[in-house]
Amino acid sequence: MSSLKKIPSPLVSLLPIVLLVGMLFATIHTFGSDALEGGSQISLLTTTAFCVFIGIAFYRVPWKDYELAITNNISGVATAIIILLIIGALSGAWMISGIVPTLIYYGMQIIHPDFFLASTCIICALISVMTGSSWTTIATIGIALMGIGKAQGFNEGWIAGAIISGAYFGDKISPLSETTILASSITDVPLFKHIRYMLITTTPSLIITLIIFTVMGFVIETNSTAHMEDFAVSLKDTFTITPWLLIVPLVTGILIARKVPSIITLFISTMLAGIYAVIFQPDLLREIAGENNIFKGTMMTFYGSTSLDTGNNMLTDLVSTRGMAGMMNTVWLILCAMCFGGAMTASGMLGSITSVFVRFMKGRVSVVASTVCSGLFLNLTTADQYISIILTGNMFRNIYEKKGYENRLLSRTTEDAVTVTSPLIPWNTCGMTQATILNVSTLTYLPYCFFNIISPLMSILVAAIGYKIVKHPVNNPE
């Protein structure tokens, strides 16, 4: 004899969220930038345990349900974790080999400070469209642009905001993007139909973003030419700067264009950078190893922290790397976040809270706004954009059909709400990853990610205007 599982009320379901927010606030207030070294992870695991306790003690949810949900969540991000580790090795290899310093050196001479922020956003947008990956874009050209921006005197929050805004524009509309493909497939919308419909909200969001970055490029005071020349001299004194090093980014771009899988592309790029480090920067490898052992220095570049004395404090901070080991706190945090997301799903708390949004879905604006709020909420609770896209698409698909709205409206709103907001959440896989790669905390760059902030609002605004939103007659009206 089977019995229906009792579902927690929305009020009860919010208790783990309240506890998590409270613990994370206390952790960040206490540990500051060191919160990722263990405090945030403990907060997530404690909240997970609290969620499991409520489910088992009061709602008879068996432990096996939690175990299965958590295991599924972790297996779902296994590829992302591998990519993250390879990116750690790549960032170290690209820096010590002189690839990033060379890009910075030439970029400082080409990109004028007044147009730096807008140029950064456009460059990252173009590369992300071609690669379909915001992570790859930020881990490669993003790091170089961060160096150029710092040399020109921009605040790291502004630079990271421009990089992330551009990278997630491309990630959102590229036919190569996993999130774009996922959102269209979950809602059963042809891929290019989905992309064309997204342009209605995405294009004005990017235009507004570029206007802001262009205006602020003229307003923000930058370093003098003399200071930039000193920075360039320090680069040349520390690294061998040569156009030959640009072959590695070129090969990486070719691999991406040929749609080689991300893991293979990043691995090949990392190995090439290691070879170039041996050829062009042998003295630096010896310095890193602390002895006359180039092999040891190369291996340390891949997996460990490196620091070089450049004679310029800002440059010394910029060229320091953390390798694969530097990604371990982020990997640990992702695993803990997946545990929390799994517990919220298995207990029924996630479904209970999202059902609240459905009650407010009456008119066109409320339908889109509820989807946006639900997508953002799922990003906060599941801590993973892929899970959030799948859950949002599955939850609202039948509702949109019953109300007579096209599936492409759901697919567009899902991306407007989920894909672009994921890097704005400190404990989301994207937020953790971008903060780690750029070495800028999520809350520092969040106010400057204008594209990511504007996109969900634009989705609601377009719904209010009603542009290109078709409502078909419903056969079975409520």
Residue pairs with C-beta under 8 A, 6 or more apart in sequence:
5 59
5 60
5 61
5 348
6 59
6 60
7 59
7 348
7 351
7 352
8 54
8 55
8 58
8 59
8 347
8 348
8 349
8 352
9 352
10 352
10 353
10 355
10 356
12 54
12 349
12 352
13 344
13 347
13 348
13 349
13 350
13 352
13 353
14 353
15 50
15 54
16 47
16 50
16 51
16 54
16 340
16 343
16 344
16 349
17 353
17 380
17 381
19 46
19 47
19 50
20 43
20 44
20 47
20 340
23 43
23 46
23 47
24 35
24 40
24 43
24 426
24 427
27 35
27 39
27 40
27 42
27 43
28 35
28 39
28 40
28 426
28 443
30 39
31 37
31 39
33 441
36 329
36 330
36 333
36 432
36 436
37 329
38 329
40 333
40 336
40 426
40 427
41 332
41 333
41 336
44 333
44 336
44 337
44 339
44 340
44 427
45 336
45 339
45 340
47 340
48 336
48 339
48 340
48 342
48 343
51 340
51 343
51 344
51 347
51 349
52 63
52 66
52 343
52 347
54 347
54 349
55 61
55 66
55 343
55 346
55 347
55 348
55 349
56 62
56 63
59 347
59 348
61 346
61 347
61 348
65 346
66 342
66 343
66 346
66 347
68 346
69 342
69 343
69 345
69 346
70 338
70 339
70 342
70 343
70 346
71 342
72 342
73 338
73 339
73 341
73 342
73 345
73 382
73 384
73 387
74 335
74 338
74 339
74 342
76 338
76 384
76 386
76 387
77 334
77 338
77 384
77 386
77 429
79 263
80 334
80 429
80 433
81 331
81 334
81 335
82 263
83 135
83 262
83 263
83 266
84 135
84 327
84 330
84 331
84 334
84 433
84 436
85 324
85 327
85 331
86 263
86 266
86 267
86 270
86 324
87 135
87 136
87 139
87 266
87 327
87 433
87 437
88 322
88 323
88 324
88 325
88 326
88 327
89 270
89 302
89 303
89 323
89 324
90 139
90 140
90 266
90 269
90 270
90 273
91 139
91 143
91 321
91 322
91 323
91 437
92 301
92 302
92 303
92 304
92 306
92 321
92 322
92 323
92 324
93 270
93 273
93 274
93 277
93 301
93 302
94 100
94 140
94 143
94 248
94 269
94 270
94 273
95 101
95 143
95 306
95 319
95 321
96 277
96 281
96 284
96 285
96 288
96 301
96 306
96 319
96 321
97 245
97 248
97 273
97 274
97 276
97 277
97 280
97 281
98 239
98 240
98 241
98 242
98 245
98 276
98 277
98 280
98 281
99 245
99 246
99 248
99 249
99 273
99 276
100 143
100 144
100 147
100 319
101 147
101 235
101 238
101 239
101 241
101 319
102 239
102 241
102 242
102 243
102 245
102 246
103 141
103 144
103 147
103 148
103 246
103 249
104 144
104 147
104 148
104 151
104 235
105 232
105 235
105 236
105 241
107 144
107 145
107 148
108 148
108 151
108 152
108 228
108 231
108 232
109 232
111 119
111 120
111 148
113 152
113 153
113 154
113 217
113 222
113 223
114 217
114 218
115 214
115 217
116 148
116 149
116 152
116 154
116 217
116 222
117 149
117 154
117 158
117 159
117 162
117 213
117 214
117 216
117 217
117 220
118 162
118 210
118 213
118 214
118 217
120 145
120 149
120 159
120 162
120 163
120 166
120 213
121 162
121 163
121 165
121 166
121 169
121 206
121 209
121 210
121 213
121 451
122 166
122 210
123 141
123 145
123 166
124 137
124 138
124 141
124 142
124 145
124 162
124 163
124 164
124 165
124 166
124 167
124 169
124 170
125 165
125 166
125 167
125 169
125 170
125 206
126 166
126 170
127 137
127 140
127 141
127 167
127 170
128 134
128 137
128 166
128 167
128 168
128 169
128 170
128 171
128 174
129 169
129 170
129 173
129 174
130 170
130 174
130 176
130 253
130 256
130 257
131 137
131 170
131 174
131 176
131 256
132 170
132 171
132 174
132 175
132 176
132 177
132 178
132 180
133 171
133 176
133 177
133 178
133 262
134 164
134 167
134 168
134 170
134 171
134 423
134 430
134 434
135 262
135 430
135 433
135 434
135 437
136 256
136 262
136 265
136 266
137 166
137 167
137 170
137 171
138 163
138 164
138 167
138 434
138 437
138 438
139 266
139 437
140 249
140 252
140 269
141 249
142 163
142 167
142 437
142 438
143 437
143 438
145 159
145 162
145 163
146 156
146 159
146 160
146 163
146 318
146 438
146 440
147 318
149 156
149 158
149 159
149 162
150 156
150 159
150 314
150 318
151 223
151 228
151 231
151 232
151 314
151 315
152 222
152 223
152 228
153 220
153 221
153 222
153 223
153 227
154 220
154 222
155 220
156 438
156 440
156 444
156 445
157 440
157 444
157 445
157 447
157 448
158 216
158 220
158 448
159 440
160 434
160 438
160 440
160 444
160 445
160 448
160 449
161 445
161 447
161 448
161 449
161 450
162 213
162 448
163 438
164 423
164 434
164 445
164 449
164 451
164 452
165 206
165 209
165 213
165 448
165 449
165 450
165 451
165 452
166 451
168 419
168 420
168 423
168 449
168 451
168 452
169 202
169 205
169 206
169 209
169 451
170 177
171 177
171 179
171 180
171 419
172 179
172 180
172 198
172 202
172 415
172 419
172 420
172 455
173 180
173 195
173 198
173 199
173 202
174 180
175 181
175 191
175 192
175 195
176 259
178 386
179 385
179 386
179 389
179 415
179 418
179 419
180 191
180 194
180 195
180 415
180 419
181 191
182 386
182 389
182 390
183 194
183 389
183 393
183 411
183 414
183 415
183 418
183 419
184 190
184 191
184 193
184 194
184 195
184 411
186 389
186 390
186 393
186 394
186 397
186 411
186 414
187 194
187 393
187 397
187 407
187 408
187 410
187 411
187 414
188 397
188 407
189 197
189 407
189 408
189 411
193 408
194 408
194 411
194 412
197 408
197 409
197 411
197 412
197 468
198 411
198 412
198 415
198 416
200 412
200 462
200 467
200 468
201 412
201 416
201 455
201 458
201 459
201 462
202 416
202 455
202 458
204 458
205 451
205 454
205 455
205 458
206 451
208 450
208 454
209 450
209 451
209 454
212 450
213 450
230 312
231 312
231 314
231 315
234 310
234 311
234 312
234 315
235 241
235 310
235 315
237 310
237 311
238 284
238 308
238 310
238 311
238 315
238 319
239 281
239 284
240 280
240 281
242 280
244 276
244 280
245 276
245 280
247 272
247 276
248 269
248 272
248 273
248 276
251 268
251 269
251 272
252 265
252 268
252 269
255 264
255 265
255 268
255 269
256 265
260 268
270 302
274 298
274 301
274 302
277 284
277 285
277 298
277 301
278 285
278 294
278 298
282 294
284 297
284 308
285 294
285 297
285 298
285 301
286 292
286 293
286 294
286 297
287 297
287 308
288 297
288 300
288 301
288 306
288 308
289 296
289 297
289 300
300 306
300 323
301 321
301 323
302 323
302 324
303 323
303 324
303 325
304 322
304 323
304 324
304 325
305 320
305 321
305 322
305 323
305 325
305 326
306 320
306 321
306 323
307 316
307 320
308 316
308 319
308 320
309 316
310 316
310 319
326 436
327 436
329 436
330 432
330 433
330 436
333 427
333 432
334 383
334 429
334 432
337 383
337 384
337 427
337 428
337 429
337 432
338 383
338 384
340 381
340 383
341 350
341 381
341 382
341 383
341 384
341 387
344 350
344 381
344 382
345 351
345 382
350 378
350 381
350 382
350 391
351 395
353 377
353 381
354 374
354 377
354 378
354 391
354 395
357 370
357 371
357 373
357 374
357 377
358 370
358 395
358 399
360 366
360 369
360 370
361 367
361 370
361 399
361 403
364 405
364 463
364 464
364 466
364 469
364 471
365 460
365 463
365 464
367 399
367 400
367 403
367 405
367 463
368 409
368 413
368 459
368 460
368 463
369 460
369 463
371 392
371 396
371 410
371 413
371 414
371 417
372 413
372 416
372 417
372 456
372 459
372 460
373 417
374 392
374 395
374 396
374 417
375 388
375 389
375 392
375 413
375 414
375 416
375 417
375 418
375 421
375 456
376 417
376 418
376 421
376 456
378 387
378 388
378 391
378 392
378 418
379 385
379 388
379 417
379 418
379 421
379 422
379 425
379 428
380 425
380 428
382 388
382 391
383 425
383 427
383 428
383 429
384 422
384 428
384 429
385 418
385 419
385 422
385 428
385 429
385 430
388 418
388 422
389 414
389 415
389 418
389 419
392 414
392 417
392 418
393 410
393 411
393 414
396 410
396 414
397 407
397 410
400 406
400 407
400 409
400 410
401 407
402 474
402 476
402 478
403 471
403 474
404 471
404 472
404 473
404 474
405 469
405 470
405 471
405 472
406 469
406 470
406 472
409 469
412 459
413 459
413 463
416 455
416 456
416 458
416 459
417 456
417 459
420 451
420 452
420 455
420 456
421 452
421 455
421 456
422 428
422 429
422 430
422 431
423 430
423 431
423 433
423 434
423 442
423 449
423 452
424 431
424 442
424 446
424 449
424 452
424 453
425 431
425 442
426 432
426 435
426 441
426 442
426 443
431 442
432 442
434 442
434 445
435 441
435 442
435 445
438 445
462 468
462 469
463 469
